[in-house]
Amino acid sequence: MGEHLPAIDRFPAVSLRAAASLLGEGGMGARVCGDEGTEVHGMAIDSREVSPGNLFVCKGAAFCPAFLADAVRHGAAAYLCEDDERAEELSAQAPGVPCIVVYQGKVRRAMALVAPLIYMHPEHDLTIVGITGTKGKSTVVYMLRSILRAAGVTPSILGSIETDDGVCAFESHNTTPEAPDLWLHLRNTVDAGRDVMLMEVSSQGLKYGRVLGVPFEIACFLNIGRDHISPIEHPTFEDYFQSKLRIFEQCETAVVNLDTERVEEVLAAASASAKRLVTLHTDHAPAVSAEGSAASARGCNADFCATEIETVDGGIAFTVEARGAAGTMRTTRHDIVLGMTGFFNVDNALAACAIARLMGFDYDAIARGLAHVRVPGRMELVSSGDGHVLAIVDYAHNELSFDALFSSVKRQYPDRRVIAVFGAPGDKAQERRSTLPRVAGAYADLLIYTEEDPAHEAVEDICAELAANTPAGVAYKIIPDREEAVAHALHAALADERPSAVLLLAKGDETRQHRGDSYPEVKSDLSLAREILRG
């Protein structure tokens, strides 16, 4: 599909003059230093991934001028940077190489405006669906992909688990990639003959303009809870929340879960920007506040409702009640069996169902897709031969997802001892180090703290913070090596006379750990559980 072709052979030439003119039309000050007629093919923000003819973007607090020299060695034809002072500094690394200079620290916005031009505006040939929320984004994307596949359609996906654009497929590091990479994935989707892109949209992606200019046919807001609050992410919860709401500024149809916190503000933001508003309600959602109670009452009038929820072998059954076109009454009822456990996944399935219907897919495809869905590392169950030990592998990693998961496990497996293995990431989301032990400690019999993408921090230090925030009387252990921690938990459960549920959390089916600036390969929690419990 062209994945091995260099950019100069895949993409038509764009002159620096044309790119600078576009930036001017976008209200940005920009000028070309050097030959305005220089032509570029494709873009890159990582010097190690530059192809001949690329426009290289010099961005980021950690950017080093040597990166530009490396990019030129790999064939960069020109570069994009900000401010005259920076341009003068960088010119020594790339003598004679032309550049576009933008002003007022807006290089992020500049690359987001130029990327669609360089990649031939693939958005015109695509239906793009964006999913945001504190939890559930990946699950909804995979549910939608399963539904579309059941209908004979192969979509591309972008998210925290996997990137698959029809040209390349790999395990993701970021939920929402930077703009040049994002637009390349959209271009690849079109070139692969696909016409649908399903995207997770992160708060960072919205705040920093990674998705600037992306037209979402449908944007879904699942929920909001405290997360990603740190000096390098969002300084406050309000900043995080307002960043999430920006998705509505770029959508045609807004889908809103009425059971979310801050629902009045979510509805106001959606109504102010979207041409159409569609609402969801699940009848098991707890009313956690006065506003939540009002939302539950309002849920009776939602466009899509999930009712009559019950566990069945290997999953959950529920009924979708959908309002008629006039919006005055429930006109249809559809029985669904979801091939995943976890009561909270009904919320995700309802969102996928509503989006699929808005895209024109029928309930037969929806039912088949949801019955056979698998989300890597989400509510993956591995049982010992005798059923004495049940390992639950899940990506739950923040306060909202922890509370949903643990409460669901206690509801489904009330007689099992609960052991939880988890950690907290380094360099970011520091609040999790206090909230996760508190939530887990309210449900679990034993907590085991271990590695979870420590980045530039010591695993032992992160675990010590988790331990310091463990509620009094809750048993815990610190085992920094994650493979050892998982093995210890499972062997302890096998040796215990009581049946156990062992929750392996936050990493899912991931096969890499973020350590320092690298991502070394490791055994996934899922593979370890299968190895130990099934032999």
N, C-alpha and C positions, 0 to 999 in steps of 0.2 A: 504493500500500500504506500510505498514511498518512504518508509521509516528510515531507510539507510541512505537516502539521497541527501546530499548537502543542501543547506538552505538556498544557495545560489541557484540550484537546479529546481527547487520546489516552489519558490515564491518569486513573484515578479518584482522588478526593481522599483524602489521608491527613493526619490532624490531627497537630499537633506533640505533642499529648498521647499519641497512639498510638505515635508514633515514640520518644518519651522512655520510655514504658512498655516498649517492646521492648528498648531499650538496658538498662533496669534488669533485665529478665529475663535479659539476656545477661551480667550481672555487672558492668555499667559504671555508675559514678556519672554521672547526667545530670539536668539540670533545664531547665525552660523559662523563659526571661525574656520576659515579655509574654503575649499572648493564647494560651493553650494550645489554643484551638479553631481557631487559624489553620490553614488547609488548604493543602497543597502538592501539586503535580503534577509529577513528574519531578525529576531532580537535575542539577546541573552543578558542575564544578570549575574551569571556565574562564569568567571573567566575559564574555568575548566570545561565548560560546556559550549564554548564559542565555536561556531562553524564559519568557514570562509564567507565573507560578505556580510556578516552580522553587524547590527548596531548594538554596541555594548553599553549597558547602563551602569553608571558609577553612582551607587547609592548605598545608604546605610551608615550607621554610626561606626561600625567596625570596618568600613571600607578602607583599604590600603592602596596607595598609588601603584604599588607593585602589581596589583590585580590587573590594572589597565595594561601594563607592559606584557603581562601574561596573555591577556585577551588579544592584543595585537599580534603576538607570536602565533596565536591560534588562527589568525586570519580576520580579525575584526576590521571592518572597513571604515568605521567611524564610531564616535562615542557620544553619549548624552551625559551632561553633568550640570551642576548648579553653581551659579555665581562666577563672576570674572576672576576673582581671586583663586577659586578652586580650579578653574580652567587653566590659568597660568601655571599653577603648581603641577597639574597633570600633563601639560604639554611637554614637560621634560621627559616624561615616561613614554610619550608617543609622538616624537618629533615628526611633523609633516602630516600627521593623521588628523583629518578634520573632525569637528565636533559641533554639537548643538548645545548652546548654553541657555539654561532657563534660570529664572530669578525667584527670589523670596522663598527659597527652600521647597520648591514644588516639583522636585524631580519625580516623585511618586505619581503625582497627577499627570505629569508630562508623559511618562511611559504608558500610563493607562489610556491616554488620548491617542498616542501614536500607534500602539499595538494593533487596534482594529484596522487601521490603514495598511500596515505592513502585512497583516494576515488576511487581507481582502474581505473584510467584513463578513465573517462566517455567520454572524448572528442572524443575517437576513434569510438564511436557509435552515434555521433551527427553531425548535420549540424548546425553550430553556425553563426548567423548573428549579426554584431555589427553596431550600428548607433551612430554617434557622430555629434556634432554641437552645436552652441549656442542656437538655438531654433528648435523645431520640432521633437526632438528625440522620445518623448512619442507618439506623434501623428502617426509617421511613424510605430512605433512598433504595435500600436493598429490597424492601417490600414492593416498591414501585417497579423496580427492575424485574422482579419475579412476575408481577402482573403483566407488564408489557411483553415479556418473553412468552407468557402464556397466550398472548394475543398475536404472537408472531412478529413482534417488533423488538429489535435489539437497540437499546439506548446506550449512550456513554454515561459514565458516572465519574464524579469528582468528590472526594471526601477524605475523612480521616483514616479509613481502612485501606482504600484502594483507589487508584486512578486507572481508568480504562477508557481510552478515547477511540478505540478501533485501530489505531496505528501502534500505540504502545500501551502496556499494562504493567503496573508495578505497585508495590506496597508504599503507601503515602507517608510522608513525614509531616506535612501541614494539611489542615482541613481545607483551607482555601489558598491556592498558590498565588504568587505575585502575578500582577497583570500580564507581563509578557508570556509567562508560562501558561496562564489561564487562556489567553487568546490563541496560543498555539494549540492547546487541547481542543478548543472550539473548532479551529481550522481542521485539525486532524479528524474530528468527528464528521465533518462534511466530506472530507476527502475519502473517508472510509465508507461512505454511502449511508451513513446514519443521519437521522433528522431529529433526534431527541437527546438533550443533555440534562441529566439529573444531578443537581449540585447540592452539597452541604455548603452553607454560607456562614462563616464564623463572624463573631463580633469584630475580630481583628481585620478580617477581610472587608467589612463594611466601614470600619473606622478609618482605615488607612487607604481606602480607595482601590483595593485590589479588584473589586467587581464594578468599578466605575464604568458606566456605559453599557453594562450587560442588561439587556431587556428581558426581564423575567415574565414569561407568559402567566405563570402562577408563582406566588410567593407564599409560603406557609410558615406561620409563627406558632410553634408548638407549646412553649412554656418559657418561664424565666425564673431563675434562682441565683443566688450569689455564687459567682465563680470568676476566675480569670482576673482577680483584683490583685495587682502587684505593680511595682514601679515600672516594669517593662511591658505591662499589658494595659489594664485600665486602673486609673488612680482611685476610682470610687465605683460603687455599684451603679450609681446613677449614670456614669459615663458608659458602663457596660450595657445597661438597659437601653439608653438612648442610641447607642451604636446599633443594637439589634433592630430597633425600630426603623432604621434607615432603609431596610430592604423594601419597605412599601413604596418608597419614592421611585422605585425602578420597576414596578410591576403593573400588569393589567388587572389580574384577579388576586385578591388577598384571601387567604384561608386562615382563620383564627380559631384556636382552641379556647372556648369560653371558660374552661376550667383553670386557665393560667392565673397566676398572681398578676396584679396590675392590669387586669383585663380592660378596665375602662380606658386607660391610656393607650393600650394596644389597639382597641377598636377605634379610638379617635384618630390615631396615626394612620391606620389602614383606610378609614373612611375619607381622610383628607387627601389621600394620594391615589388609591386604587380606583379603577372604574367599576369594579364589582367586589362585593364582600360576601364571603361564604363562611358560615360558622359551624363549629363542631362541639359536641358534648358527649361525654361518657358518664353513665349514671353512677359509676362507682367512685368518681373523683371526689376526694375529701374536700369539705368546705373548711379551709384552714384560716379564714379570716372573714370579717363582715363582708368585705368585697367579694370573697370567694363564695359566700352564701348567696349573695345577690346573683353571682354568675351562675350558680347551680340552678337557681330559680329561672334565670333567663334561658338556661340550657334546654328547658322544655320546648323552647321555640327555635332551637338550632336547626340549621338546614340538614345536617347529618347527625344522628344520634346512635350511640351503641347501647343496647339494652340487653337484658336477659343473659348476662354473662355467667358462664359456668365452666369449670374445668372438665376436660375430656381426656381420654388417653392420648398422651403426646402433645397436648395443646389446649386451646381454649375456644369454646363456642360462644358466639354472640349474634345478635340480630342488628342489622343496620336499618334504621328507619330514616327514610329520605323524604324531604318535603317536596311537594309538587312545584311546578314552575311558578304558580301564583304566590307561593310562599305562605299559604293560609292553612295548610293542613298536611299531615303525614299521608302520603299517597302510596308509598311502596314500602314493603318489608322484605329484607333479604337475609337469609341465614348464612353465616360464615363460620367456618372452622379454621382457626389460625394454627398453623403447624409450629408454633412456638409456645413456650410456657412464659409465665410472668404476667400477672393481671395488668400491669402497667403497659404491656405491649398492645393491649386493646386500643389505648389512646393512639399509638403509632399506626396500628392497622386501620383505624377509622380515618386518620389523616390520609393514608395511602389510598384508601377506598374513595374518599371525596376527590382527591386530586385526579385519580384515574378516571372517575366519572366526568370531571370537568374537561379532561383530555379526549373524551368520547369513547372510552372503553366500557364494555358491558359488564354486567355482574357475573356472568359466567367466567370471563377471563379473570375478574377480580377474585372470585372464589377459588379458582384453580391456582392462581398465583400465590395467594395467601396460604393455601393449604400446603404448598410445597416449598415455601420460602425458607432459606437458610441465610442467616446473617453471621459471617465469621466472627467468632469471639463474643457473640451476644446470646446469652441464655443457652449456651451449649452444655448439654447434660452428659456426663460420663459416669456410669454406675459400675460398681464392683459386681462380679458374677452373681453374688448372692443378694445384691441390692442393699447390703448393709451400709455401704458408703456411697453417697451421691456427690460428685463434684459438679459444681456449677461455675462455668467459666463465663465471665461477663466483663464488659468494658466499663461498668459503673465506676466513676472516678471523681464525682463531686457530690456535694451535700444532697442535691435534689435527686440524683440517680441512686445514691446510697439509700436514702429513705424509701424510695419506691421499691428498690430491689429487696432490701431486708424485710420490709413489711410484707411483701408478696411471698417471700420464702417462708416466713413465719406462718402466714395464712395457709400456704399450700402444704407445708411440712411441719406441723405444730409439734410433733413428737420427736423430732430429730435434734440432736446436739448440733450447734452451729459453730463452725470454725471459719474465720475469715483471714485471708492472706492479702495484704495490700501495702502500698507505700504512698509516697507523694512525690511529685516531680520537683526537680531542682530548678532554681533560677526564676520560678514563676508560681503563681497561684498559691501563695503562702498560706492563705486562709484555710486551705484544705487540711493543713497540719493540725488545726484545732477542731474543725467541724467533722472531719471523717472519723476520728476516734470517738467523738461524742455520739454520732449517729450509730456507728457500728456497735459501740459499747452498750447501747440500749437494747440490742437484740442478740448479740453473739455471746457464746460461752468462753471463747478464746480468740484473741486477736494476735496475729503474727505479722510484725512489721518488717518490710523488706524493700528491695530496690524497685524503683519505678522511674526510669529515665532521669537519673540524678543530674545530668548535664555537668555543670562545673562545681557542684557541691558534693561533699562527702556523704555517702549513703548513711553512714553511722550517725552523722549529725542530724540528718532528716528524720531518721528513725527515733533518735533521742527526743526530738520535738514532738513526734507523734506519741511517744510514751509519756512525756510530761503532760500531755493533754488527755490522757486516758482517764475516764471516770473512776473514782475510787471504788475498789472492790471488783473491778473487771480484770480478769487474768490476761496477761499479754507476754509475748516473747519477741526479742529482736534477733532476726537471722538475716544479715545483710545480703547474702547470696540468694538470689531469687529461686534458683533451681533447688537449693538446699531447703529453703523455706517451704516450697510447694511439697517436696518429698516428705519433710517432717510432718506437715499437716496431714497429708494423706496416710502416712504410716501410723500416725497417732490415732487417726479415725479408724483405721482397720483393726488396731489393737484394742480399741475401746469396746466394751460390751454393749454400749448404747448405739443405736443407728445414728449416723452423722450426715450433715450436709456441710461440705467444705466449699467455701466461696473463694474462688481465685479471681481477684478483681483488678481492674484498671488496664490490663495489658491485652486481654482477649486472646486473639490468635496471632498477635504480633510476634515477629521473629527477630526483632532488633531492640537494643537498648540504647538510649541517647546518653553517651558517656563523654564528657568533654565536648570536643567538636566532631566526634565520630559516632557512627551507628553500628557497632559490632553485632554480628549475628549471634543469636542465642536460641535455645529451645523455647518454644511457645508454651504457655500454661496448658493449652489444650493438648499438645503432644505429650507433655509430662503426665497429665492426668490419665491419658489413654495408656501410656507406657506402664504406669504404676498400678492402675486399677484393672487393666485388662491383660497385662503381661505381654 
